[in-house]
Every structure is written in structure tokens, then in C-alpha cells.
């Protein structure tokens, strides 16, 4: 965090989980009650939506809407909504999945102001922070100020950037003292990460910089290829981070659901946008974290299916 993002954190406030979603569930378990509101930008990562619903928490969606070649959200609207219907948690996914949006400092400060004004605990999922594409930069939410850090739980992992999710290891910086204390007792309730996962995480973060730099070059090239080769009728905003393309297929006006269409007609399996919430209707998510040859074949098949 210090070397890549300039954030000097307190190591005594760090604990491990098996994955990001387990960390989110543990925090919601100790810091919220059924019926409490969880603010989340939408479209949203499906397992997070499932967690909020299965735990009986109330989702408070903040839609990302198109803004030129990127995405934006209405902070003033969120402020008004929180006055009318308070929430307990802001689940901040930055960089964002699935849009690939990387929030700027002034946007993060706006969200911090809302969190302080409305008494929100912030759970910051920053798992894609190592996959930000130039000239964009990741800024850890908790690095904004000591006051912000004191109400933030930051979740991250090497599993996305270094492709080791099966080894099951995530890391949390628990800046909120009451949450930190609640997670500490009983000592083994929330389990421990896989020993191999810990070893892989340390190896990745200590010795993986050269590999990561090469990966980011490949992903930037692949992102450009997606933008270049998508067929007419499929709109796309090049992501500022991640290996994911959020494809807007609403102009196609197909008579079947998009995932089924592309699987049947193109033999390409894409993520169904509807699983990301109401804002995902008419969208699919493409993972371009692969070789150029495979990606060209994927895009060729999609184009052929639509012509």
C-alpha cells in the first residue's frame, strides 16, 4: 500500500479473511442489523448483492449513469435520500466492478463527506486497485484523512491481479475501532486463510511488480482491442481499471436474453448483466483478461453472431 498507493497504514489493524465476500459478511454481521441500509453503486458485483439480500440488509442503490466516455453518479441525490431514509454502511467498490470506473480524489472526498455527515461505516472493496490503467491512479479511501480511516474497513486481495483466487486469502484494514474489537472475539469464529494463500499473497506483493507491470500492458492493449473490434449495436466505455468490459447491448433489441443469445449463437459465455441489479438490464460483462489470440476469437464470434 505504501509503495503502490502512498498509504501508510497501521499493521496492528490488519486481519485476514478467506476472501473479500467473507470479509464483507463478517463486517455486516458485527456492525449492522437486519433491515439496516447498505449503500452500493449499481450495477454491482452479484455476490455482494446476494450477501446484502441473504443477510436481510436493505440495499440502497446509487446508479452509475453514462457520462461521455465514462460513468458518474449523483452525490446530491444520495445526500437527499440519506436524509429521508438513513443507512448504516457505504459499500464502496473502487475500482468499480463491472464498469471499471476509478473514482477521482474529489469524488472520494464527496463520498467521505456524506459518510461523516450521515454516520456511515465505509466498507471499501479495493481488490482491483493493482489493475488501474494509466493515466488513472488509485487512491485508497482510508488515506483521505485520519477521520475517514477511523470509520473505514478496507478489503483487498492479490487474487484478482495475480489470478490466485483458489488459494483463498484476503486482507482487511479495520480502521473502525468498534468493528475491530467485535471481529476479535471470539478469536476463531471467522476462520483463517489458507496457508498457501498467505504464501502466494506475500510472494505476489513482494516479488510480483515486474510481472504486474507486464500484465497491465497486456490488459491495456486488450481493452483497446475490445473497443476497436466490437460490432455495431454494442456500446462500450473503455474501463479505467480491471480486466472487465461492460457491454451495452440495448440497441440490439434481441428477442431472447443476451447471455443465452451469445452462448448459443457465438459460443461465448458472458456474464448476464441482470445479475448485477436492475441497472444491468441490456448489458453483459466480458472478461478480457486472456491472450490476444483468444480475445480476437471471442470478438470475432460476437461480431459474426450479430451479422
ZISULJO-V405484 format. One record per run of one state. SS is the DSSP state (H for helix, E for strand, - for the rest). FROM is the first residue (numbers start at 1). TO is the last residue. Records with the same first field share a line. If there is no record, write none. Layout:
SS: FROM-TO, FROM-TO
This chain:
-: 1-1, 6-10, 18-19, 32-36, 43-45, 55-57, 64-64, 68-69, 73-74, 85-88, 94-104, 119-120, 126-128, 133-140, 144-145, 150-151, 157-164, 168-169, 175-176, 185-194, 208-208, 230-234, 237-240, 242-243, 249-249, 253-257, 267-270, 277-277, 281-282, 288-291, 306-307
H: 2-5, 11-13, 20-31, 46-54, 75-84, 105-118, 129-131, 141-143, 146-149, 165-167, 177-184, 195-207, 209-229, 250-252, 258-266, 273-276, 278-280, 292-305
E: 14-17, 37-42, 58-63, 65-67, 70-72, 89-93, 121-125, 132-132, 152-156, 170-174, 235-236, 241-241, 244-248, 271-272, 283-287
